Amino acid sequence: MRNTMKYKLTLAGALSAALLTAGPALAQEASPEVPANSVYIFNTLLFLIGGFLVMWMAAGFAMLEAGLVRTKNVAMQCTKNVALFSIAALMFYLVGYNLMYPGDDGWIVADVIGAIGAKSIDEVGGNDLATGYSSASDFFFQLMFCATTASIVSGTLAERIKLWPFLGFTVLLTGIIYPIEASWQWGGGWLSDMGFSDFAGSTLVHSAGGWAALAGALILGPRMGKYKDGRINPIPGSNLPLATLGTFILWLGWFGFNGGSQLAMGSLGDVTDVSRIFVNTNVAAAAGAVAALVLTQLLYGKVDLTMVLNGALAGLVSITAEPLMPSQFMAIVIGGIGGVIVVLAVPMLDKFKIDDVVGAIPVHLIAGIWGTIAVVLTNPGTSLGAQLTGIVAIGIFVFVVSGVVWGILKMTMGIRVSQEEEMLGLDSAELGMEAYPEFGKGSQFV
């Protein structure tokens, strides 16, 4: 089980944690009376630091999307990202956490669907050392992964989806869909039993978000003018510096995403592993960016910045399934292939007339599949059969359920704005405000 498997409250672990703060000079004077709460403190600290780094990724998604949509839709993307994070925080507390982590006796359907009910956290001043970490820190950390899944969907469907149907889908994605499929592995469910491995969520988070986004894109349809008269018409974003900032924020947050998924920092070995994860995460992102940089130059004669940005993100997604075991060289290979995937997959989606505004499907879905398969290259405890089973099972579940939800929303509320509203821009049509009023048609500024 993801939230318990690494916590071993041993005297050796507590002693190691104390030595981290005391320094080598005190090693010979270490006493067997080192407080047993050291492991608890360090594990909790890792969850909290990792959690707020992953929370900062919400800002990264917001800035990336704001930069890659047109000016008339920027405020809407900012609104959606603030709202989806807030909805995820509430739904994961009310329903999601216990569905995802029901405990051994909490399954409604054995190893498939967990318990119903709100999550309870530590009492004031609580210090249950038996768990090895604060339950509130664990909830906080796991929540951020739930919110990330919803952020992936936002960018793909930008510029033509209504706000409230999107938020309605977010309620179900964060409260039910994501927690159920993630429980199959991280909650000790059937995929965990069969040996499927996904260290930090290439499939459980990223591909899941990608499948939900793909289902939505197919039902919603492309933006007006994107595919016309047999041609693919590029629609440039409004602010590439903002998109670049968003990418760097995501890159930074990913150290919490992958490093925090070590789930323990109470021993020398755990701290060393967290450091190794940081290094592998970084070089994979770099390799993805460089691969996209070189390949766009070779294919198009010019470098495409948006491809380079998504290449870095694809490298990050690719290494997320197994950031600990690879050597640095293998991390570079895995991340570099992720960058190549983006450059090749973006035009492939256009051929099928699947309009993905920010490239989230190639980055999160396809690179996530690659990263999950690549686990077998460096982790001898995994098998290709188990990895493929997890990829297919989660893909079918999330895609089908998301498709049903999108279909119901389309038939009831309607999910797409009118042609007039799309031409005007969702900022004015849905929100009644503009992100950049000085440059808007209705500007009163001189």
C-alpha positions in Angstrom: 0.0 0.0 0.0 1.5 3.3 -1.1 0.9 5.2 2.1 2.2 2.6 4.5 4.7 0.3 2.7 7.8 2.3 3.5 7.3 3.2 7.1 9.4 1.1 9.4 9.8 2.5 12.9 13.1 0.8 13.9 15.7 2.1 16.2 18.2 2.0 13.3 15.9 4.3 11.3 15.6 6.7 14.2 19.3 6.7 14.8 20.0 7.4 11.1 17.6 10.3 11.1 19.3 11.8 14.2 22.7 11.5 12.5 21.4 13.5 9.6 21.0 16.5 11.9 23.9 15.8 14.2 26.6 15.4 11.6 29.4 12.8 11.1 31.4 14.1 14.0 28.8 12.9 16.5 28.4 9.4 15.0 30.6 7.7 17.5 28.7 9.4 20.4 25.3 8.3 19.2 23.1 6.9 21.9 20.6 4.1 21.7 18.2 6.6 23.4 17.6 8.6 20.2 13.9 9.6 20.2 11.8 7.3 18.2 9.8 10.2 16.8 12.6 11.3 14.5 11.3 9.0 11.7 7.8 10.3 12.2 9.0 13.9 11.9 11.1 13.4 8.8 8.5 11.4 7.0 5.9 14.0 7.8 8.2 16.7 6.6 8.8 15.0 3.3 5.0 14.8 2.8 4.5 18.4 3.6 7.4 19.7 1.4 6.5 17.4 -1.4 2.8 18.4 -1.1 3.3 22.1 -1.4 5.7 21.6 -4.3 3.1 19.7 -6.1 0.5 22.3 -5.2 2.7 24.8 -6.9 2.3 22.8 -10.0 -1.3 24.2 -10.1 0.3 27.6 -10.8 2.4 26.0 -13.5 -0.6 24.5 -15.3 -2.5 27.8 -15.0 0.4 29.8 -16.5 1.1 27.2 -19.2 -2.5 27.2 -20.3 -2.8 30.9 -20.1 0.2 31.3 -22.4 -1.0 28.7 -24.9 -4.6 29.9 -25.4 -5.6 33.1 -27.2 -5.9 36.4 -25.3 -9.7 36.2 -25.3 -9.6 33.0 -23.3 -6.9 33.6 -20.7 -9.1 34.7 -17.8 -11.3 31.6 -18.3 -8.2 29.2 -18.0 -7.1 31.0 -14.8 -10.6 30.6 -13.4 -10.8 26.9 -14.3 -7.5 26.2 -12.7 -8.4 27.9 -9.4 -11.8 26.3 -9.4 -10.7 22.7 -10.2 -8.0 22.8 -7.5 -10.6 24.0 -5.0 -13.1 21.4 -6.0 -10.5 18.6 -5.8 -9.6 19.7 -2.3 -13.2 19.4 -1.2 -14.1 16.2 -3.1 -11.0 14.3 -2.1 -11.8 15.1 1.6 -15.5 14.2 1.3 -15.3 11.1 -0.8 -12.0 10.5 -2.7 -9.5 9.7 0.0 -11.4 6.8 1.6 -12.3 5.4 -1.9 -8.6 5.4 -2.7 -7.2 4.3 0.7 -10.0 2.2 2.4 -7.6 0.0 4.4 -7.8 -3.8 4.6 -11.4 -3.9 5.9 -12.8 -0.9 4.1 -13.5 -2.2 0.6 -17.1 -2.1 -0.7 -16.0 -4.3 -3.6 -12.9 -6.3 -2.8 -9.7 -4.6 -4.1 -11.8 -2.5 -6.6 -13.9 0.1 -4.8 -13.0 1.4 -1.4 -15.0 2.9 1.5 -17.4 5.9 1.4 -17.0 8.7 3.9 -15.0 11.8 4.7 -11.3 11.6 5.7 -10.4 12.2 9.3 -7.1 13.6 10.3 -5.0 13.9 13.4 -6.4 15.4 16.6 -4.7 18.5 17.9 -1.3 17.6 19.1 -1.7 14.0 17.8 1.5 11.9 17.4 0.5 8.4 16.5 4.0 7.0 16.0 2.7 3.6 14.9 1.8 5.1 11.5 5.2 6.6 10.9 3.8 9.9 9.6 1.0 12.5 10.3 -2.2 11.4 8.7 -2.9 15.0 7.8 0.4 15.3 5.9 -0.4 12.1 4.0 -3.9 13.4 3.0 -2.3 16.7 2.0 0.2 15.0 -0.2 -2.2 12.6 -1.9 -4.7 15.4 -2.6 -2.2 17.2 -4.8 -2.0 14.2 -7.1 -5.8 14.2 -7.4 -5.8 17.9 -8.4 -3.1 17.3 -10.9 -5.2 14.8 -12.8 -8.0 17.4 -13.2 -5.5 20.1 -14.4 -4.5 17.9 -17.3 -8.1 17.9 -18.7 -8.4 21.7 -18.5 -5.8 22.6 -21.1 -7.0 20.1 -23.8 -10.6 21.4 -23.8 -9.7 25.0 -23.6 -11.4 27.8 -25.7 -14.7 26.1 -26.4 -16.0 24.3 -23.3 -18.6 25.9 -20.9 -17.4 26.5 -17.4 -20.0 24.8 -15.3 -20.2 21.5 -17.2 -16.4 21.3 -17.0 -16.5 21.9 -13.2 -19.3 19.3 -12.9 -17.0 16.7 -14.6 -14.2 17.8 -12.3 -16.4 16.9 -9.3 -16.8 13.3 -10.5 -13.2 13.0 -11.7 -11.6 14.0 -8.4 -14.2 12.5 -6.1 -14.8 9.2 -7.8 -13.0 8.3 -11.1 -9.4 9.1 -10.0 -9.7 7.7 -6.5 -11.1 4.3 -7.7 -8.5 3.7 -10.4 -5.6 4.9 -8.2 -6.8 2.6 -5.4 -6.2 -0.4 -7.6 -2.4 0.2 -7.1 -1.7 2.7 -4.4 -4.6 1.6 -2.2 -3.5 -2.0 -2.2 -6.0 -3.1 -4.8 -5.9 -5.8 -7.5 -3.2 -4.2 -9.7 -0.9 -3.9 -6.7 -1.6 -7.6 -5.9 -0.6 -8.6 -9.5 2.7 -6.7 -9.4 1.9 -3.6 -11.4 4.4 -0.7 -10.7 3.8 3.0 -11.0 6.1 4.8 -8.6 4.6 8.3 -8.8 1.8 8.1 -11.4 2.8 8.0 -15.1 -0.4 6.0 -15.6 -2.4 6.5 -12.4 -2.2 10.3 -12.6 -1.0 11.4 -16.0 -2.4 8.9 -18.4 -5.6 8.9 -16.4 -5.9 12.6 -16.9 -5.0 12.2 -20.6 -7.7 9.5 -21.1 -10.3 11.8 -19.5 -9.1 14.7 -21.7 -9.3 12.5 -24.9 -12.8 11.4 -24.2 -13.8 15.0 -23.7 -12.0 16.2 -26.8 -13.8 13.6 -29.0 -17.2 14.5 -27.7 -16.6 18.3 -27.6 -15.0 18.6 -31.1 -12.3 20.9 -32.3 -12.2 24.7 -32.1 -13.8 26.7 -35.0 -11.3 27.1 -37.8 -8.8 24.6 -36.6 -9.5 22.1 -39.3 -11.0 23.7 -42.4 -11.0 22.8 -46.1 -8.8 19.8 -45.5 -6.1 22.0 -43.9 -4.7 22.1 -40.3 -4.7 25.7 -39.2 -2.3 26.5 -36.4 -3.8 28.7 -33.7 -0.9 30.4 -31.8 -1.1 31.1 -28.1 -1.1 34.5 -26.6 2.0 34.6 -24.4 5.0 32.2 -24.9 7.0 33.8 -22.0 4.0 32.9 -19.7 4.0 29.4 -21.1 7.7 29.1 -20.5 7.3 30.3 -16.9 4.5 27.7 -16.4 6.9 24.9 -17.7 9.6 25.9 -15.2 7.1 26.0 -12.4 5.9 22.5 -13.3 9.5 21.3 -13.6 10.2 22.6 -10.1 7.0 21.1 -8.7 7.9 17.7 -10.1 10.7 17.3 -7.6 7.9 17.1 -5.0 5.8 14.9 -7.2 8.5 12.3 -7.7 10.7 12.9 -4.7 7.8 12.9 -2.2 6.6 9.6 -3.6 9.6 7.9 -1.9 7.1 8.2 1.0 9.9 8.1 3.7 12.8 10.3 4.8 13.6 8.7 8.2 16.8 6.9 7.2 20.0 7.6 5.4 18.9 5.2 2.6 15.6 7.0 2.1 17.2 10.5 2.0 19.8 9.1 -0.5 17.0 7.7 -2.7 15.1 11.0 -2.6 18.3 12.7 -3.9 18.7 10.1 -6.6 15.1 10.7 -7.7 15.7 14.4 -7.9 18.6 13.9 -10.2 16.9 11.4 -12.5 13.8 13.6 -12.7 15.9 16.6 -13.7 17.9 14.9 -16.4 14.8 13.2 -17.9 13.2 16.7 -18.3 16.4 18.1 -19.8 16.6 15.2 -22.2 13.0 15.6 -23.3 13.5 19.3 -24.0 16.7 18.7 -25.9 15.2 15.9 -27.9 12.3 18.1 -29.0 14.7 21.0 -29.7 16.8 18.9 -32.1 13.9 17.0 -33.7 11.9 20.1 -34.5 15.0 21.6 -36.1 15.5 18.5 -38.2 11.9 18.1 -39.2 10.8 21.7 -39.8 14.0 23.6 -40.3 13.3 25.7 -37.2 13.0 25.1 -33.5 9.4 25.2 -32.1 9.4 26.6 -28.5 6.0 25.0 -27.7 7.4 21.6 -28.6 10.5 22.2 -26.5 8.3 23.1 -23.5 6.1 20.0 -24.0 9.2 17.9 -24.6 10.5 18.8 -21.1 7.1 17.9 -19.6 7.0 14.7 -21.5 10.4 13.8 -20.2 9.1 14.4 -16.7 6.0 12.3 -17.2 8.1 9.5 -18.7 10.4 9.2 -15.7 7.5 9.4 -13.2 6.6 5.7 -13.3 10.1 4.8 -12.1 12.4 7.7 -11.1 14.5 5.7 -8.5 15.9 2.6 -10.2 17.3 4.0 -13.5 20.9 5.2 -13.8 21.3 8.8 -14.9 22.0 7.6 -18.5 18.8 5.5 -18.6 16.9 8.4 -17.2 18.2 10.5 -20.1 17.1 7.8 -22.5 13.6 7.5 -21.0 13.1 11.3 -20.9 14.5 11.8 -24.4 12.1 9.3 -25.9 9.3 11.2 -24.2 10.4 14.3 -26.0 10.4 12.5 -29.3 6.9 11.2 -28.6 5.6 14.7 -28.3 7.0 16.0 -31.5 5.6 13.0 -33.4 2.2 12.7 -31.6 1.1 16.3 -31.9 0.8 16.2 -35.7 -0.7 12.7 -35.5 -3.6 14.0 -33.3 -4.2 16.8 -35.9 -4.5 14.1 -38.7 -7.3 12.6 -36.7 -8.8 16.1 -36.1 -8.4 15.8 -32.3 -7.9 19.4 -31.1 -5.7 19.4 -28.0 -5.0 23.1 -27.3 -1.9 22.6 -25.0 -0.7 19.2 -26.1 -1.7 17.5 -22.9 -2.7 14.2 -24.6 0.8 13.6 -26.1 2.5 14.8 -23.0 0.5 13.1 -20.3 -1.4 10.2 -22.0 1.1 8.9 -24.6 4.3 9.7 -22.7 2.7 8.3 -19.6 2.1 5.0 -21.3 5.7 5.0 -22.5 7.0 5.7 -19.0 5.0 2.9 -17.5 6.3 0.4 -20.0 9.8 1.6 -19.5 9.7 0.6 -15.9 10.6 -3.0 -17.0 13.9 -1.7 -18.4 15.3 -0.7 -15.0 13.2 -2.4 -12.3 13.8 -6.2 -12.3 10.9 -6.7 -10.0 8.3 -5.8 -12.6 6.9 -7.6 -15.7 5.8 -6.3 -19.0 2.5 -8.3 -18.7 1.6 -6.6 -15.4 2.5 -3.1 -16.7 0.4 -3.6 -19.9 -2.5 -4.9 -17.8 -2.4 -1.8 -15.6 -2.2 0.6 -18.6 -5.1 -1.1 -20.4 -7.3 -1.5 -17.4 -6.9 2.1 -16.3 -7.2 3.4 -19.8 -10.5 1.5 -20.5 -12.0 2.5 -17.1 -11.2 6.2 -17.2 -11.9 6.6 -20.9 -15.3 4.8 -20.8 -16.5 6.4 -17.6 -15.4 9.8 -18.7 -17.0 9.4 -22.0 -20.3 8.5 -20.3 -20.1 11.5 -18.1 -19.2 13.9 -20.9 -22.1 12.4 -23.0 -24.6 12.9 -20.2 -23.4 16.5 -19.6 -23.7 17.2 -23.3 -27.3 15.9 -23.5 -28.4 17.7 -20.3 -26.5 20.9 -19.8 -24.6 21.2 -23.1 -20.9 21.3 -22.9 -19.9 23.7 -25.7 -20.4 27.4 -26.0 -22.2 28.8 -29.1 -20.3 29.9 -32.2 -20.8 33.5 -31.4 -19.5 33.0 -27.8 -16.5 31.1 -29.1 -15.7 33.9 -31.6 -16.1 36.5 -28.9 -14.0 34.6 -26.4 -14.9 32.8 -23.2 -13.5 35.6 -21.1 -16.3 38.0 -22.2 -18.9 35.4 -23.0 -18.7 33.3 -19.8 -17.0 35.6 -17.3 -17.8 39.1 -18.5 -14.2 40.2 -18.0 -11.0 40.2 -20.0 -7.5 39.1 -18.9 -5.9 42.0 -20.7 -8.6 44.8 -20.8 -6.3 47.4 -22.2 -6.0 45.3 -25.4 -9.6 44.2 -25.7 -12.1 45.5 -28.2 -14.2 47.1 -25.5 -11.3 48.9 -23.8 -12.1 52.3 -22.3 -8.4 53.0 -21.7 -6.6 55.6 -23.7 
